[in-house]
Amino acid sequence: MPPPHIAKILGEEEWEVPPVEAILNVHDLVAIAERKLVKEGKKQAWDYYSSGACDELTYQENELAFKRIWMRPRVLVDVKTVDLTSKILGATVGAPLFLSACAMCGMGHEDGELAWAESAAGLDIPFMSPNLSSKSRSAIFAAQQASPTGHRMFQIYVNPDRDVVLEQLRACEAAGVTAVCVTVDSAVAGPRERDQRNKIAMLLKQQAQQESAAKGAKARKPGVYANRDPALNWKDVAWFCSNTTIPIVLKGVQCGEDAVLAAKAGVAAILVSNHGGRNMDTARSSIEALPEIISMLTEAGLRSKLEVWLDGGIRRGSDVVKALALGANACGIGKP
């Protein structure tokens, strides 16, 4: 339910997007976004953005789990001057935050990923450009150039044709991408039933247009999931590390054993993530998986070998503080 002051605005018959000063938090934004998209006849887009797998338990739990973690405040600490800057993969950023990859932003707004990239650059935090974008890679990378650090990431779904993957890696190298985030938690399509009911026709069309945009690109199979390799395994991680100088991040690690394997494989970072609860329902929330991952990396003497990031369920600054206190280096914000 939206907060009372937003519920009142949303209940008005002649509804308009409220002024920025009336929007106090992410929950306000979510309520407004739903009302706006539905009013504009884009309920299909809203369902895509806000859906989880099956009964959406993990989708909901990502947020709810943070509410069960309580602070242990200390007092009489000088906080007159607070410095939010942090480091991600050695580069100084404005805060220990980044914008996680979210597919098809253009379904909700014509600026799509360009707005995300420009906003992130303005805050000097990284934006993880999605593989399934509504804008071209070159346009998105260009929009990120305003960032003082030039930090930019690219999220990749691994195509069964490794020549296609190499083409993507070379494009990333040419664009100065600072991290390639290999998605490892989505070998097959998540059973998102709202999408299935909508038949995601618009999404399929946009994906086909985006993938055919690159000049000289090999012919792709149609559809969103046809270009994901279900045979992806740990040997492929070594292949990535040996075929590019860009730091490799594994996006979707959810247990301590896999975190240890990732550290031994030589990746630069792991992103503790369950794909926003959109792929495997009843998987643990990201924040609940984090302590186990930190503990097993520490016990194996590998914690210093890689950075540990987290996304899923971040709604407030206090959520970021909780994740950092439990061992994360940075937090990603997607589409709540």
C-alpha positions in Angstrom: 0.0 0.0 0.0 1.3 3.5 -0.8 1.9 5.9 2.1 -1.2 8.1 3.0 0.1 11.3 1.4 0.7 9.4 -1.9 -2.5 7.4 -1.6 -4.4 10.6 -1.4 -2.7 11.9 -4.6 -3.2 8.6 -6.4 -6.9 8.7 -5.5 -7.6 11.9 -7.2 -9.7 11.5 -10.3 -7.7 14.1 -12.3 -4.4 12.6 -11.5 -1.0 13.9 -12.4 2.5 13.0 -11.3 3.1 14.8 -8.0 6.0 17.3 -7.6 9.4 15.9 -6.7 9.2 17.4 -3.2 6.1 15.3 -2.4 8.0 12.1 -3.3 9.8 11.1 -0.1 11.1 7.6 -0.7 11.2 4.6 -3.1 7.8 3.3 -2.0 6.3 6.6 -3.2 8.1 6.2 -6.5 6.8 2.6 -6.9 3.2 3.6 -6.3 3.5 6.6 -8.7 5.2 4.5 -11.4 2.4 1.9 -11.3 -0.4 4.5 -11.5 1.4 6.4 -14.3 2.1 3.3 -16.5 -1.4 1.8 -16.1 -2.9 5.2 -16.9 -0.8 5.4 -20.0 -2.0 1.9 -21.1 1.3 0.3 -20.2 0.1 -2.3 -17.7 2.1 -4.9 -19.6 5.3 -2.9 -18.9 4.4 -2.6 -15.3 3.8 -6.3 -14.9 7.1 -7.0 -16.5 9.0 -4.6 -14.2 7.3 -5.7 -11.0 6.9 -9.4 -11.4 8.6 -12.3 -9.7 8.8 -16.0 -10.4 5.9 -18.4 -9.5 4.3 -17.2 -6.2 6.8 -14.3 -6.0 7.9 -15.4 -2.5 11.6 -14.6 -3.1 10.7 -11.4 -4.9 8.8 -10.3 -1.8 11.4 -11.7 0.7 14.2 -9.7 -0.8 12.6 -6.6 0.8 11.0 -8.2 3.8 14.3 -9.8 5.0 15.9 -6.4 5.6 13.0 -5.5 8.0 14.0 -8.4 10.3 17.6 -7.1 10.7 17.9 -4.6 13.6 20.5 -2.0 14.1 22.9 -1.9 17.1 23.5 1.9 17.4 26.7 3.4 18.8 26.5 7.0 20.2 28.9 10.0 20.8 30.6 9.6 17.4 31.5 12.7 15.5 29.4 12.8 12.4 29.7 16.5 11.6 31.4 15.6 8.3 30.3 12.4 6.5 32.1 11.1 3.5 30.1 8.7 1.4 32.7 8.1 -1.3 33.9 4.5 -1.6 35.8 2.3 -4.0 34.5 -0.2 -6.5 37.1 -2.3 -8.2 39.7 0.2 -7.3 37.9 3.3 -8.6 36.6 6.0 -6.4 32.8 6.4 -6.6 30.3 8.8 -5.0 28.8 6.2 -2.7 29.0 2.4 -2.2 26.2 2.1 -4.7 25.6 1.2 -8.4 22.5 0.9 -10.6 22.0 -2.8 -11.4 21.1 -4.0 -14.9 17.4 -3.9 -15.6 16.1 -5.0 -18.9 14.0 -3.0 -21.3 13.8 0.3 -19.5 12.4 1.8 -22.7 9.0 0.1 -22.1 8.4 2.6 -19.3 10.0 5.8 -20.7 11.3 6.8 -24.1 14.7 7.7 -22.6 15.1 4.2 -21.3 18.6 3.2 -20.2 20.0 6.6 -21.2 18.2 8.2 -18.3 19.7 5.6 -16.0 23.2 6.1 -17.4 23.0 9.9 -17.1 21.6 9.9 -13.6 24.3 7.5 -12.4 27.0 9.6 -14.0 25.6 12.7 -12.3 25.9 10.9 -8.9 29.3 9.4 -9.9 28.2 5.9 -9.3 28.4 3.0 -11.8 25.5 1.9 -14.0 25.5 -1.7 -15.1 24.2 -1.5 -18.7 21.8 -4.4 -19.4 22.3 -7.0 -22.2 18.6 -6.7 -22.9 18.5 -2.9 -23.4 16.1 -0.8 -25.4 19.0 1.5 -26.5 22.2 0.7 -28.3 25.3 -0.1 -26.2 27.2 2.8 -27.9 24.5 5.3 -26.9 24.5 4.0 -23.3 28.2 4.1 -23.0 28.3 7.6 -24.4 25.8 8.8 -21.8 28.1 7.5 -19.0 31.0 9.6 -20.1 29.9 12.5 -17.9 30.9 10.5 -14.9 34.1 11.9 -13.3 35.5 8.4 -12.9 34.2 7.0 -16.2 33.2 3.8 -14.3 30.8 1.8 -16.5 29.7 -1.8 -16.4 28.1 -4.2 -18.8 25.9 -7.1 -17.9 26.0 -10.1 -20.3 24.0 -13.2 -20.9 26.3 -15.8 -22.3 25.4 -16.8 -25.8 26.1 -20.4 -26.9 28.0 -19.0 -29.8 31.3 -17.9 -28.2 32.1 -15.8 -31.2 29.1 -13.6 -30.4 30.4 -13.3 -26.8 33.9 -12.4 -28.0 32.3 -9.7 -30.2 30.5 -8.3 -27.1 33.8 -8.3 -25.1 35.7 -6.5 -27.8 33.0 -3.9 -28.0 33.2 -3.4 -24.2 37.0 -3.1 -24.4 36.7 -0.5 -27.1 34.2 1.5 -25.0 36.3 1.5 -21.9 34.0 -0.7 -19.9 35.4 -1.3 -16.4 33.6 -4.5 -15.5 31.8 -7.3 -17.4 29.1 -8.8 -15.2 28.4 -12.4 -16.3 24.9 -13.5 -15.4 25.1 -17.0 -13.8 21.6 -17.3 -12.2 19.5 -17.4 -15.3 20.4 -20.3 -17.6 16.8 -20.8 -18.4 13.7 -18.5 -18.3 12.2 -17.8 -14.9 8.5 -18.8 -14.7 7.1 -15.3 -14.3 3.4 -15.9 -14.6 2.4 -12.3 -15.1 4.7 -12.2 -18.1 3.4 -15.5 -19.4 -0.2 -14.2 -19.3 0.9 -11.1 -21.1 2.9 -13.2 -23.6 5.5 -10.5 -23.4 4.9 -9.7 -27.0 6.3 -6.1 -26.7 9.4 -7.3 -24.9 10.2 -9.9 -27.6 9.8 -7.3 -30.3 12.1 -4.8 -28.6 14.7 -7.4 -27.9 14.8 -8.5 -31.6 15.2 -4.8 -32.6 18.0 -4.2 -30.1 19.9 -7.3 -31.1 19.8 -6.6 -34.8 21.1 -3.1 -34.4 24.8 -3.9 -34.2 26.4 -3.8 -37.6 28.1 -7.0 -38.7 26.6 -9.0 -35.9 25.9 -12.6 -36.5 22.3 -13.7 -36.9 20.6 -14.3 -33.6 17.8 -16.6 -32.8 14.6 -14.7 -32.0 13.3 -14.3 -28.5 14.6 -13.2 -25.1 16.0 -16.5 -23.8 17.2 -18.2 -26.9 20.6 -16.7 -26.6 21.4 -18.0 -23.1 23.7 -21.0 -22.8 22.1 -23.6 -20.5 25.4 -25.4 -20.5 27.3 -22.5 -18.8 29.6 -23.8 -16.1 32.8 -23.0 -14.1 35.1 -23.8 -17.1 33.5 -20.9 -18.9 34.5 -18.6 -16.1 38.1 -19.4 -16.8 37.4 -18.8 -20.5 36.1 -15.3 -19.7 39.0 -14.4 -17.6 41.5 -15.5 -20.3 39.7 -13.7 -23.2 39.5 -10.2 -21.9 41.5 -7.8 -19.7 38.3 -6.3 -18.3 37.6 -7.4 -14.7 34.9 -10.2 -14.6 32.1 -10.1 -12.1 29.8 -13.1 -11.5 26.2 -11.9 -11.2 23.9 -14.2 -9.3 26.0 -16.0 -6.7 23.8 -17.2 -3.8 25.8 -19.5 -1.6 29.2 -19.8 0.1 30.4 -22.7 -1.9 30.0 -20.9 -5.1 31.6 -17.8 -3.7 34.7 -19.8 -2.8 34.8 -21.3 -6.3 34.5 -17.8 -7.8 37.4 -16.5 -5.7 39.5 -19.5 -6.8 38.5 -18.9 -10.5 40.1 -15.4 -10.3 37.0 -13.2 -10.8 37.2 -9.6 -9.5 33.9 -9.6 -7.7 30.7 -11.5 -7.2 27.2 -10.0 -7.0 25.1 -11.7 -4.4 21.7 -11.7 -6.2 18.8 -13.9 -7.0 17.8 -12.0 -10.2 15.4 -9.9 -8.2 13.4 -13.0 -7.3 12.5 -13.3 -10.9 14.1 -16.6 -11.8 13.9 -19.2 -9.0 11.2 -18.8 -6.4 11.9 -19.9 -2.8 15.6 -19.0 -3.2 16.9 -17.2 -0.1 16.8 -13.4 -0.1 20.1 -11.8 -1.0 20.7 -10.3 2.4 20.1 -13.7 4.1 22.7 -15.4 1.8 25.3 -12.7 2.4 26.6 -13.8 5.9 27.2 -17.3 4.8 29.1 -16.1 1.7 31.3 -13.8 3.8 31.9 -16.5 6.4 32.9 -19.2 3.9 35.2 -16.8 2.0 36.9 -15.8 5.3 37.3 -19.3 6.5 38.9 -20.3 3.1 41.3 -17.3 3.4 39.8 -15.9 0.2 37.9 -12.8 1.4 40.5 -10.4 0.2 40.6 -12.0 -3.3 37.4 -10.4 -4.5 34.8 -7.8 -3.8 31.3 -8.9 -2.7 28.4 -6.8 -4.0 24.7 -7.3 -3.2 21.4 -6.4 -4.9 17.8 -7.3 -4.2 15.5 -5.6 -1.7 17.4 -2.3 -1.3 14.7 0.4 -0.5 16.4 2.8 1.9 19.8 3.9 3.0 19.5 1.8 6.1 19.3 -1.3 3.9 22.6 -0.3 2.4 24.1 0.2 5.8 22.9 -3.3 6.9 24.4 -4.9 3.8 27.8 -3.1 4.3 27.8 -4.0 8.0 27.3 -7.7 7.1 30.3 -7.6 4.8 29.2 -6.3 1.4 31.5 -3.8 -0.5 28.7 -2.2 -2.4 25.0 -2.4 -3.1 23.0 -2.4 -6.4 19.6 -0.8 -6.9 17.4 -2.2 -9.6 13.7 -1.8 -10.2 11.9 -2.1 -6.8 
